[in-house]
């Protein structure tokens, strides 16, 4: 098991959890203030944060799976 990939995967999962709460919160706040001049920029930023949350979650799970299940490569020349 590769500890480097495992630690990197858990860090990405933690970032994903933070973004999972931040993105929908900003999205909700932007829809509450539709008449405000900052509506469009906050809406765009919140959608980008939601997409980043999905990206970091998938990437983190991929790193964790690689750390657990990937075979060790040997440097033996055949």
PyMOL commands that place a pseudoatom at each C-alpha (Angstrom):
pseudoatom trace, name=CA, resn=UNK, resi=1, chain=A, elem=C, hetatm=0, pos=[0.000, 0.000, 0.000]
pseudoatom trace, name=CA, resn=UNK, resi=2, chain=A, elem=C, hetatm=0, pos=[1.394, 3.371, -1.022]
pseudoatom trace, name=CA, resn=UNK, resi=3, chain=A, elem=C, hetatm=0, pos=[1.105, 5.879, 1.811]
pseudoatom trace, name=CA, resn=UNK, resi=4, chain=A, elem=C, hetatm=0, pos=[1.784, 8.813, -0.516]
pseudoatom trace, name=CA, resn=UNK, resi=5, chain=A, elem=C, hetatm=0, pos=[-1.334, 8.146, -2.594]
pseudoatom trace, name=CA, resn=UNK, resi=6, chain=A, elem=C, hetatm=0, pos=[-3.394, 7.352, 0.494]
pseudoatom trace, name=CA, resn=UNK, resi=7, chain=A, elem=C, hetatm=0, pos=[-2.536, 10.624, 2.253]
pseudoatom trace, name=CA, resn=UNK, resi=8, chain=A, elem=C, hetatm=0, pos=[-3.037, 12.626, -0.947]
pseudoatom trace, name=CA, resn=UNK, resi=9, chain=A, elem=C, hetatm=0, pos=[-6.421, 10.948, -1.442]
pseudoatom trace, name=CA, resn=UNK, resi=10, chain=A, elem=C, hetatm=0, pos=[-7.605, 11.763, 2.071]
pseudoatom trace, name=CA, resn=UNK, resi=11, chain=A, elem=C, hetatm=0, pos=[-6.510, 15.389, 1.671]
pseudoatom trace, name=CA, resn=UNK, resi=12, chain=A, elem=C, hetatm=0, pos=[-8.513, 15.647, -1.534]
pseudoatom trace, name=CA, resn=UNK, resi=13, chain=A, elem=C, hetatm=0, pos=[-11.551, 14.087, 0.141]
pseudoatom trace, name=CA, resn=UNK, resi=14, chain=A, elem=C, hetatm=0, pos=[-11.326, 16.645, 2.973]
pseudoatom trace, name=CA, resn=UNK, resi=15, chain=A, elem=C, hetatm=0, pos=[-11.130, 19.476, 0.414]
pseudoatom trace, name=CA, resn=UNK, resi=16, chain=A, elem=C, hetatm=0, pos=[-14.119, 17.952, -1.366]
pseudoatom trace, name=CA, resn=UNK, resi=17, chain=A, elem=C, hetatm=0, pos=[-16.187, 17.873, 1.850]
pseudoatom trace, name=CA, resn=UNK, resi=18, chain=A, elem=C, hetatm=0, pos=[-15.388, 21.529, 2.514]
pseudoatom trace, name=CA, resn=UNK, resi=19, chain=A, elem=C, hetatm=0, pos=[-16.409, 22.474, -1.032]
pseudoatom trace, name=CA, resn=UNK, resi=20, chain=A, elem=C, hetatm=0, pos=[-19.561, 20.318, -0.782]
pseudoatom trace, name=CA, resn=UNK, resi=21, chain=A, elem=C, hetatm=0, pos=[-20.834, 22.592, 1.975]
pseudoatom trace, name=CA, resn=UNK, resi=22, chain=A, elem=C, hetatm=0, pos=[-19.501, 25.867, 0.595]
pseudoatom trace, name=CA, resn=UNK, resi=23, chain=A, elem=C, hetatm=0, pos=[-20.863, 25.525, -2.960]
pseudoatom trace, name=CA, resn=UNK, resi=24, chain=A, elem=C, hetatm=0, pos=[-24.550, 24.884, -2.174]
pseudoatom trace, name=CA, resn=UNK, resi=25, chain=A, elem=C, hetatm=0, pos=[-24.478, 27.500, 0.592]
pseudoatom trace, name=CA, resn=UNK, resi=26, chain=A, elem=C, hetatm=0, pos=[-23.257, 30.148, -1.853]
pseudoatom trace, name=CA, resn=UNK, resi=27, chain=A, elem=C, hetatm=0, pos=[-25.756, 28.911, -4.440]
pseudoatom trace, name=CA, resn=UNK, resi=28, chain=A, elem=C, hetatm=0, pos=[-28.613, 29.275, -1.958]
pseudoatom trace, name=CA, resn=UNK, resi=29, chain=A, elem=C, hetatm=0, pos=[-27.451, 32.755, -0.957]
pseudoatom trace, name=CA, resn=UNK, resi=30, chain=A, elem=C, hetatm=0, pos=[-27.209, 33.850, -4.573]
pseudoatom trace, name=CA, resn=UNK, resi=31, chain=A, elem=C, hetatm=0, pos=[-30.785, 32.700, -5.300]
pseudoatom trace, name=CA, resn=UNK, resi=32, chain=A, elem=C, hetatm=0, pos=[-32.021, 34.519, -2.197]
pseudoatom trace, name=CA, resn=UNK, resi=33, chain=A, elem=C, hetatm=0, pos=[-30.580, 37.788, -3.529]
pseudoatom trace, name=CA, resn=UNK, resi=34, chain=A, elem=C, hetatm=0, pos=[-31.567, 37.716, -7.202]
pseudoatom trace, name=CA, resn=UNK, resi=35, chain=A, elem=C, hetatm=0, pos=[-32.093, 41.474, -7.344]
pseudoatom trace, name=CA, resn=UNK, resi=36, chain=A, elem=C, hetatm=0, pos=[-28.576, 42.224, -6.051]
pseudoatom trace, name=CA, resn=UNK, resi=37, chain=A, elem=C, hetatm=0, pos=[-25.958, 43.342, -8.615]
pseudoatom trace, name=CA, resn=UNK, resi=38, chain=A, elem=C, hetatm=0, pos=[-23.561, 40.586, -7.463]
pseudoatom trace, name=CA, resn=UNK, resi=39, chain=A, elem=C, hetatm=0, pos=[-26.079, 37.823, -8.277]
pseudoatom trace, name=CA, resn=UNK, resi=40, chain=A, elem=C, hetatm=0, pos=[-24.435, 36.562, -11.490]
pseudoatom trace, name=CA, resn=UNK, resi=41, chain=A, elem=C, hetatm=0, pos=[-20.811, 36.516, -10.217]
pseudoatom trace, name=CA, resn=UNK, resi=42, chain=A, elem=C, hetatm=0, pos=[-21.795, 34.720, -6.995]
pseudoatom trace, name=CA, resn=UNK, resi=43, chain=A, elem=C, hetatm=0, pos=[-23.911, 32.246, -8.978]
pseudoatom trace, name=CA, resn=UNK, resi=44, chain=A, elem=C, hetatm=0, pos=[-21.037, 31.463, -11.349]
pseudoatom trace, name=CA, resn=UNK, resi=45, chain=A, elem=C, hetatm=0, pos=[-18.539, 31.075, -8.493]
pseudoatom trace, name=CA, resn=UNK, resi=46, chain=A, elem=C, hetatm=0, pos=[-20.887, 28.769, -6.574]
pseudoatom trace, name=CA, resn=UNK, resi=47, chain=A, elem=C, hetatm=0, pos=[-21.433, 26.543, -9.630]
pseudoatom trace, name=CA, resn=UNK, resi=48, chain=A, elem=C, hetatm=0, pos=[-17.664, 26.344, -10.182]
pseudoatom trace, name=CA, resn=UNK, resi=49, chain=A, elem=C, hetatm=0, pos=[-17.190, 25.396, -6.510]
pseudoatom trace, name=CA, resn=UNK, resi=50, chain=A, elem=C, hetatm=0, pos=[-19.817, 22.634, -6.843]
pseudoatom trace, name=CA, resn=UNK, resi=51, chain=A, elem=C, hetatm=0, pos=[-18.050, 21.244, -9.917]
pseudoatom trace, name=CA, resn=UNK, resi=52, chain=A, elem=C, hetatm=0, pos=[-14.677, 21.404, -8.130]
pseudoatom trace, name=CA, resn=UNK, resi=53, chain=A, elem=C, hetatm=0, pos=[-16.214, 19.493, -5.239]
pseudoatom trace, name=CA, resn=UNK, resi=54, chain=A, elem=C, hetatm=0, pos=[-17.149, 16.643, -7.575]
pseudoatom trace, name=CA, resn=UNK, resi=55, chain=A, elem=C, hetatm=0, pos=[-13.713, 16.749, -9.212]
pseudoatom trace, name=CA, resn=UNK, resi=56, chain=A, elem=C, hetatm=0, pos=[-11.800, 16.568, -5.903]
pseudoatom trace, name=CA, resn=UNK, resi=57, chain=A, elem=C, hetatm=0, pos=[-14.092, 13.832, -4.589]
pseudoatom trace, name=CA, resn=UNK, resi=58, chain=A, elem=C, hetatm=0, pos=[-13.573, 11.602, -7.619]
pseudoatom trace, name=CA, resn=UNK, resi=59, chain=A, elem=C, hetatm=0, pos=[-9.846, 12.308, -7.751]
pseudoatom trace, name=CA, resn=UNK, resi=60, chain=A, elem=C, hetatm=0, pos=[-9.479, 11.573, -4.036]
pseudoatom trace, name=CA, resn=UNK, resi=61, chain=A, elem=C, hetatm=0, pos=[-11.338, 8.272, -4.314]
pseudoatom trace, name=CA, resn=UNK, resi=62, chain=A, elem=C, hetatm=0, pos=[-9.204, 7.326, -7.303]
pseudoatom trace, name=CA, resn=UNK, resi=63, chain=A, elem=C, hetatm=0, pos=[-6.005, 7.997, -5.344]
pseudoatom trace, name=CA, resn=UNK, resi=64, chain=A, elem=C, hetatm=0, pos=[-7.255, 5.989, -2.370]
pseudoatom trace, name=CA, resn=UNK, resi=65, chain=A, elem=C, hetatm=0, pos=[-8.202, 3.056, -4.622]
pseudoatom trace, name=CA, resn=UNK, resi=66, chain=A, elem=C, hetatm=0, pos=[-4.798, 3.196, -6.335]
pseudoatom trace, name=CA, resn=UNK, resi=67, chain=A, elem=C, hetatm=0, pos=[-3.068, 3.202, -2.960]
pseudoatom trace, name=CA, resn=UNK, resi=68, chain=A, elem=C, hetatm=0, pos=[-4.978, 0.148, -1.776]
pseudoatom trace, name=CA, resn=UNK, resi=69, chain=A, elem=C, hetatm=0, pos=[-5.279, -2.016, -4.889]
pseudoatom trace, name=CA, resn=UNK, resi=70, chain=A, elem=C, hetatm=0, pos=[-2.422, -1.096, -7.229]
pseudoatom trace, name=CA, resn=UNK, resi=71, chain=A, elem=C, hetatm=0, pos=[0.295, -3.716, -7.571]
pseudoatom trace, name=CA, resn=UNK, resi=72, chain=A, elem=C, hetatm=0, pos=[3.860, -2.845, -6.714]
pseudoatom trace, name=CA, resn=UNK, resi=73, chain=A, elem=C, hetatm=0, pos=[6.029, -2.607, -9.802]
pseudoatom trace, name=CA, resn=UNK, resi=74, chain=A, elem=C, hetatm=0, pos=[9.319, -4.419, -9.559]
pseudoatom trace, name=CA, resn=UNK, resi=75, chain=A, elem=C, hetatm=0, pos=[12.469, -3.100, -11.164]
pseudoatom trace, name=CA, resn=UNK, resi=76, chain=A, elem=C, hetatm=0, pos=[13.632, -6.540, -12.256]
pseudoatom trace, name=CA, resn=UNK, resi=77, chain=A, elem=C, hetatm=0, pos=[14.624, -6.750, -15.923]
pseudoatom trace, name=CA, resn=UNK, resi=78, chain=A, elem=C, hetatm=0, pos=[13.334, -9.900, -17.630]
for i in range(1, 78): cmd.bond("trace and resi %d" % i, "trace and resi %d" % (i + 1))
show_as sticks, trace
zoom trace
